[in-house]
Amino acid sequence: MLELILYIIYALLTLLSVYIAWKLMFAFKHFKMKRLISEPIMLKDVPSVSVCIPARNETHAMTQCLERVVASTYPKLEIIVLDDSSADNTSVLIKSFAHAGVRFVEGSHLPEGWLGKNHALQGLLEEASGSYILYMDVDTHIEPETIGQLVAYALQERASMVSVLPRRTNVWRTSVLFGTLRFYLELILHRRGSPAVASSAWLISRTGLIHDVGGITPLRATVQPESRLAAFYSLTSRYRFIISTPLLGLSYEKKWKSQVDTSIRLLYPIIGGKVIYAIVAGMIMLLAVQPIVSIVQGLFVGWTIIQIMAAWQIAVYMALYGAYLTRVWDTAWWVGALLWPVVLIQEFIVLLVSFNRYATGAVMWKGRSVMLRPKPVLKVTSSPREV
């Protein structure tokens, strides 16, 4: 009886692996940027860009982030950083870049009903004047040509919003080797009504954000506001999601603990924010973990056809994860693929913690409570504004 159950599990895992392979092939085909002329001076009527960075207790990453943004070759650029009531020296670091044109904005008191980061995004929107806004997290790194490449892509695609899945450049770190599966799941779960999105860096038309949607205000309590904006513009085919390349040069460096904290905040909403979805996701992860259990068991009681099938399942999922890593890691993707069992078990634990904390109202983000609320419905206008 037990063997029959295991055969059924492995059959289900085989079907799941086919589905994941199909989703990854779709992502690799459609979420890529063609090689473009990167020099902004080659563009006619270059649109202005406001780089907007919300910051709260970011002394560990603020300097490197701003150094890279200041080094951008894009000609029409303003850089605005909003300090959201930091308790450390973040504000001092921001102000030290005033000579390089970085504008410091002091965050205001957080109104009731707002999430902290969303309020910071709205504050930055009110200060920005560019045709485009590039919202960036502090742990996001760009190269001198990144903004020019991104704007050229948005203009080529006639997109009102572009979100970028960042690369990892220094893979020989715990934060990379044991990184969470947040972006991997974004690719697998992508669909038109809930498209893949990355909060690390997203470019959006400022006038579109204000006039089409009403700014961030309608999304004041949404855990991942960029996901709702992506869904809104996806309905009119004006949203694009791309995987960063060495040419685009957008990457990120985030400590392992910070990644886990972010995944705890985002994983439950990413899978749908409902109890039934969390149960299904947990069961799928448990099924995927089962071959690992069979392999460990085989080390003590000997190998049978069950262990051989389990090894095959693990190899397939390692290969799928490795295929993803070849797109987002600069080198040593195979090391990450070998660590798949560890990363999978880690993700299952993160899912349990994320679900439990949302269920008990214990989700925190940088000292502030985060509550999951119903997704707001953004009304689609008949003719979204262009840049």
C-alpha positions as CSV (number, residue, x, y, z in Angstrom):
1,M,0.0,0.0,0.0
2,L,2.8,2.4,0.9
3,E,4.6,1.7,-2.4
4,L,1.4,2.4,-4.3
5,I,1.1,5.8,-2.5
6,L,4.7,6.6,-3.4
7,Y,4.1,5.7,-7.0
8,I,1.2,8.1,-7.1
9,I,3.2,10.8,-5.5
10,Y,6.0,10.4,-8.0
11,A,3.5,10.5,-10.9
12,L,2.1,13.7,-9.5
13,L,5.6,15.1,-9.2
14,T,6.4,14.2,-12.7
15,L,3.3,16.1,-13.9
16,L,4.3,19.0,-11.8
17,S,7.8,19.0,-13.2
18,V,6.4,19.1,-16.7
19,Y,4.3,22.1,-15.7
20,I,7.3,23.9,-14.2
21,A,9.4,23.2,-17.3
22,W,6.7,24.7,-19.5
23,K,6.4,27.8,-17.3
24,L,10.2,28.3,-17.3
25,M,10.4,27.9,-21.1
26,F,7.6,30.5,-21.4
27,A,9.5,32.9,-19.0
28,F,12.9,32.4,-20.8
29,K,11.2,33.1,-24.2
30,H,9.1,36.1,-23.2
31,F,10.8,37.8,-20.2
32,K,13.9,38.8,-22.0
33,M,15.2,42.1,-23.4
34,K,16.6,42.3,-26.9
35,R,19.9,44.0,-27.4
36,L,19.3,47.7,-27.8
37,I,21.2,50.9,-28.4
38,S,22.1,51.8,-24.9
39,E,23.4,55.4,-25.4
40,P,20.6,57.7,-24.3
41,I,21.8,60.4,-26.7
42,M,20.7,58.2,-29.5
43,L,17.1,58.5,-28.4
44,K,15.0,61.3,-29.7
45,D,13.4,63.5,-27.0
46,V,14.9,61.5,-24.2
47,P,12.3,61.2,-21.4
48,S,13.3,62.3,-17.9
49,V,13.6,59.8,-15.1
50,S,13.1,60.2,-11.4
51,V,15.0,57.5,-9.4
52,C,12.9,57.1,-6.3
53,I,14.3,55.2,-3.3
54,P,12.4,54.6,-0.1
55,A,14.8,54.0,2.9
56,R,14.3,53.0,6.5
57,N,17.3,51.9,8.6
58,E,19.5,51.2,5.6
59,T,23.1,52.2,6.7
60,H,24.4,48.8,5.5
61,A,23.5,49.4,1.9
62,M,22.8,53.1,1.3
63,T,26.2,54.3,0.3
64,Q,26.8,51.6,-2.3
65,C,23.4,52.0,-3.8
66,L,23.7,55.8,-4.2
67,E,27.2,55.6,-5.6
68,R,25.9,53.3,-8.4
69,V,22.9,55.5,-9.2
70,V,25.0,58.7,-9.2
71,A,27.4,57.0,-11.7
72,S,24.5,56.6,-14.2
73,T,25.2,58.0,-17.7
74,Y,21.5,58.8,-18.3
75,P,21.3,62.6,-19.1
76,K,17.9,63.5,-17.7
77,L,17.9,62.1,-14.2
78,E,16.8,63.2,-10.8
79,I,17.6,61.1,-7.7
80,I,15.2,61.3,-4.7
81,V,15.6,59.3,-1.5
82,L,12.9,59.4,1.2
83,D,14.1,58.6,4.7
84,D,11.1,56.9,6.4
85,S,11.8,57.7,10.1
86,S,15.1,55.8,10.3
87,A,16.5,55.2,13.7
88,D,20.1,54.9,12.5
89,N,22.3,57.2,10.4
90,T,20.5,56.6,7.1
91,S,19.5,60.3,6.8
92,V,23.1,61.4,7.3
93,L,24.3,59.1,4.5
94,I,21.6,60.4,2.1
95,K,22.5,64.0,2.8
96,S,26.2,63.3,2.2
97,F,25.3,62.8,-1.4
98,A,23.7,66.2,-1.8
99,H,26.8,67.4,-3.7
100,A,26.1,64.7,-6.3
101,G,22.5,65.9,-6.9
102,V,20.7,63.5,-4.5
103,R,17.7,65.1,-3.0
104,F,16.8,64.1,0.5
105,V,13.1,63.9,1.5
106,E,12.1,63.5,5.1
107,G,9.2,61.1,5.5
108,S,6.0,62.3,7.2
109,H,4.0,60.7,9.9
110,L,2.4,57.4,8.9
111,P,-1.3,57.9,8.5
112,E,-3.7,55.2,9.8
113,G,-4.5,52.6,7.2
114,W,-1.2,52.9,5.3
115,L,1.7,50.5,5.1
116,G,5.0,52.2,5.7
117,K,6.6,51.5,2.4
118,N,3.5,52.4,0.4
119,H,3.3,55.7,2.2
120,A,7.0,56.3,1.2
121,L,6.3,55.4,-2.4
122,Q,3.4,57.9,-2.5
123,G,5.6,60.6,-0.9
124,L,8.3,60.0,-3.5
125,L,5.7,60.2,-6.3
126,E,4.6,63.6,-5.0
127,E,8.2,64.8,-5.1
128,A,9.1,63.4,-8.5
129,S,8.9,65.3,-11.8
130,G,10.3,62.8,-14.3
131,S,8.3,61.3,-17.2
132,Y,9.2,57.9,-15.7
133,I,9.7,56.9,-12.1
134,L,12.2,54.2,-11.4
135,Y,11.4,52.8,-7.9
136,M,14.4,51.0,-6.4
137,D,15.1,49.2,-3.2
138,V,18.3,50.2,-1.4
139,D,19.8,46.7,-1.9
140,T,19.4,47.0,-5.7
141,H,22.5,47.7,-7.8
142,I,22.7,49.2,-11.3
143,E,25.4,49.9,-13.8
144,P,26.0,53.2,-15.6
145,E,23.9,52.1,-18.7
146,T,21.1,50.4,-16.8
147,I,18.6,53.3,-16.8
148,G,19.2,54.1,-20.5
149,Q,18.7,50.4,-21.4
150,L,15.5,50.2,-19.4
151,V,14.0,53.4,-20.8
152,A,14.8,52.3,-24.3
153,Y,13.1,49.0,-23.7
154,A,10.0,50.6,-22.3
155,L,9.7,53.0,-25.3
156,Q,10.3,50.1,-27.7
157,E,7.6,48.0,-26.1
158,R,5.2,51.0,-25.5
159,A,5.0,49.9,-21.9
160,S,3.6,52.0,-19.1
161,M,5.4,49.7,-16.5
162,V,8.4,47.5,-16.6
163,S,9.5,45.3,-13.7
164,V,13.0,43.6,-13.6
165,L,14.0,40.4,-12.0
166,P,17.5,41.2,-10.7
167,R,20.6,39.0,-11.1
168,R,23.0,37.8,-8.4
169,T,26.6,38.6,-9.2
170,N,28.6,37.3,-6.2
171,V,27.3,33.8,-5.8
172,W,29.8,32.5,-3.3
173,R,27.9,33.9,-0.4
174,T,25.4,32.3,2.0
175,S,22.8,34.9,1.0
176,V,23.0,33.7,-2.6
177,L,23.6,30.0,-2.2
178,F,20.7,29.7,0.3
179,G,18.5,32.4,-1.1
180,T,14.7,32.1,-1.0
181,L,12.6,31.0,-4.0
182,R,10.5,34.2,-4.2
183,F,11.5,35.1,-7.7
184,Y,11.5,31.5,-8.9
185,L,7.9,31.2,-7.7
186,E,7.0,34.5,-9.5
187,L,8.0,32.9,-12.8
188,I,6.1,29.7,-12.1
189,L,2.9,31.4,-10.9
190,H,2.9,34.1,-13.6
191,R,-0.4,34.6,-15.4
192,R,-2.1,37.6,-17.0
193,G,-4.4,38.4,-14.0
194,S,-1.5,38.1,-11.6
195,P,1.8,38.6,-13.5
196,A,5.3,38.1,-12.3
197,V,6.7,41.2,-10.6
198,A,9.8,42.2,-8.7
199,S,9.9,44.9,-6.1
200,S,13.6,45.5,-6.4
201,A,13.3,47.8,-9.4
202,W,10.3,48.8,-11.5
203,L,9.9,51.6,-14.0
204,I,6.5,53.3,-14.4
205,S,5.0,56.2,-16.2
206,R,4.6,59.0,-13.7
207,T,1.5,60.5,-15.4
208,G,0.1,57.1,-15.9
209,L,0.5,56.2,-12.3
210,I,-1.2,59.5,-11.3
211,H,-4.0,59.7,-13.8
212,D,-4.7,56.0,-14.6
213,V,-4.6,54.7,-11.1
214,G,-4.6,57.7,-8.7
215,G,-1.1,57.1,-7.4
216,I,-0.3,54.7,-4.6
217,T,-3.2,55.9,-2.5
218,P,-5.7,53.3,-3.7
219,L,-3.1,50.7,-2.8
220,R,-2.2,52.2,0.6
221,A,-2.8,48.9,2.5
222,T,-1.7,46.5,-0.3
223,V,1.3,44.3,0.8
224,Q,2.8,44.4,-2.7
225,P,1.4,47.4,-4.5
226,E,3.6,46.9,-7.6
227,S,1.8,43.5,-8.2
228,R,-1.6,45.2,-8.4
229,L,-0.2,47.9,-10.8
230,A,1.4,45.1,-12.9
231,A,-2.0,43.3,-13.1
232,F,-3.7,46.6,-14.0
233,Y,-1.4,47.4,-16.9
234,S,-1.2,43.8,-18.0
235,L,-4.9,43.9,-18.9
236,T,-4.1,46.5,-21.6
237,S,-0.8,44.8,-22.6
238,R,1.2,47.8,-21.2
239,Y,3.2,45.8,-18.6
240,R,6.4,44.0,-19.2
241,F,8.4,41.8,-16.9
242,I,12.0,41.0,-17.8
243,I,14.9,39.0,-16.4
244,S,18.0,41.1,-16.0
245,T,21.0,40.4,-18.2
246,P,24.7,41.5,-18.0
247,L,23.8,44.1,-20.7
248,L,21.0,45.5,-18.5
249,G,23.2,45.3,-15.4
250,L,20.6,45.2,-12.7
251,S,21.4,43.1,-9.7
252,Y,20.8,42.9,-6.0
253,E,22.7,42.0,-2.8
254,K,20.5,41.1,0.2
255,K,21.5,39.4,3.4
256,W,20.1,36.0,4.0
257,K,18.0,37.0,7.0
258,S,16.6,40.0,5.1
259,Q,15.6,37.7,2.3
260,V,13.8,35.4,4.7
261,D,12.0,38.3,6.4
262,T,10.9,39.6,3.0
263,S,9.7,36.2,1.9
264,I,7.7,35.8,5.2
265,R,6.0,39.1,4.3
266,L,5.4,38.3,0.7
267,L,5.1,34.5,0.2
268,Y,1.5,34.1,1.6
269,P,0.2,37.0,-0.6
270,I,2.2,35.7,-3.6
271,I,0.4,32.4,-3.5
272,G,-3.0,34.1,-3.3
273,G,-3.4,35.2,0.3
274,K,-6.1,32.6,1.1
275,V,-6.0,29.6,3.5
276,I,-6.9,27.1,0.8
277,Y,-4.1,28.3,-1.4
278,A,-1.6,28.0,1.5
279,I,-2.8,24.5,2.2
280,V,-2.4,23.5,-1.5
281,A,1.0,25.1,-1.7
282,G,2.1,23.4,1.5
283,M,0.9,20.0,0.3
284,I,2.8,20.5,-3.0
285,M,6.0,21.4,-1.2
286,L,5.5,18.3,1.1
287,L,5.2,16.1,-2.0
288,A,8.4,17.7,-3.4
289,V,10.2,17.0,-0.2
290,Q,9.1,13.4,0.0
291,P,11.8,12.1,-2.4
292,I,14.4,13.6,-0.1
293,V,13.0,11.6,2.8
294,S,13.1,8.4,0.7
295,I,16.8,9.0,-0.2
296,V,17.7,9.5,3.5
297,Q,15.8,6.4,4.4
298,G,17.6,4.5,1.7
299,L,21.0,5.3,3.3
300,F,19.9,3.3,6.4
301,V,17.8,0.5,5.0
302,G,19.2,0.1,1.5
303,W,18.1,1.1,-1.9
304,T,15.1,-0.2,-3.8
305,I,13.2,0.9,-6.8
306,I,11.6,3.6,-4.6
307,Q,14.9,5.2,-3.9
308,I,15.9,5.1,-7.6
309,M,12.7,6.9,-8.5
310,A,13.2,9.4,-5.7
311,A,16.7,10.1,-6.9
312,W,15.4,10.7,-10.4
313,Q,12.7,13.1,-9.1
314,I,15.3,15.1,-7.2
315,A,17.6,15.2,-10.3
316,V,14.8,16.6,-12.4
317,Y,13.9,19.3,-9.9
318,M,17.6,20.2,-9.5
319,A,17.8,20.5,-13.3
320,L,14.8,22.8,-13.4
321,Y,16.1,25.0,-10.6
322,G,19.5,25.0,-12.3
323,A,18.0,26.1,-15.6
324,Y,16.5,29.1,-13.7
325,L,19.8,29.8,-12.0
326,T,21.6,30.0,-15.4
327,R,19.5,33.1,-16.1
328,V,20.0,34.9,-12.8
329,W,23.4,33.9,-11.5
330,D,26.7,34.9,-13.2
331,T,28.5,31.7,-12.4
332,A,28.3,28.4,-10.5
333,W,24.7,27.7,-11.2
334,W,25.3,24.0,-10.7
335,V,26.2,24.6,-7.0
336,G,22.9,26.2,-6.4
337,A,21.2,23.3,-8.3
338,L,22.9,20.8,-5.9
339,L,21.5,22.8,-3.0
340,W,18.0,22.4,-4.2
341,P,16.8,20.0,-1.4
342,V,18.0,22.4,1.3
343,V,16.5,25.4,-0.4
344,L,13.2,23.6,-0.9
345,I,12.9,22.6,2.8
346,Q,13.8,26.2,3.7
347,E,11.0,27.5,1.5
348,F,8.5,25.1,3.1
349,I,9.4,26.4,6.6
350,V,9.1,30.0,5.3
351,L,5.6,29.2,4.0
352,L,4.5,27.8,7.3
353,V,5.9,30.8,9.1
354,S,4.3,33.3,6.6
355,F,0.9,31.7,6.9
356,N,1.1,31.4,10.7
357,R,2.1,35.1,11.2
358,Y,-0.6,36.4,8.8
359,A,-3.1,34.2,10.6
360,T,-2.1,35.6,14.0
361,G,-1.5,39.2,12.9
362,A,2.2,38.9,13.7
363,V,3.8,40.0,10.4
364,M,6.2,42.8,11.0
365,W,8.2,44.9,8.5
366,K,11.0,47.1,9.9
367,G,9.2,47.6,13.2
368,R,5.7,48.1,11.7
369,S,2.7,45.7,11.6
370,V,1.6,44.3,8.3
371,M,-2.0,43.2,7.8
372,L,-3.3,41.4,4.7
373,R,-6.3,43.1,3.3
374,P,-8.6,42.4,0.3
375,K,-7.0,43.3,-3.0
376,P,-8.3,46.6,-4.3
377,V,-9.9,46.6,-7.8
378,L,-8.3,49.2,-10.0
379,K,-10.6,50.5,-12.7
380,V,-9.2,50.2,-16.3
381,T,-9.6,53.3,-18.3
382,S,-10.4,53.0,-22.0
383,S,-7.2,54.7,-23.0
384,P,-4.3,54.5,-20.5
385,R,-2.0,57.5,-20.9
386,E,1.4,57.1,-22.6
387,V,4.6,58.7,-21.5
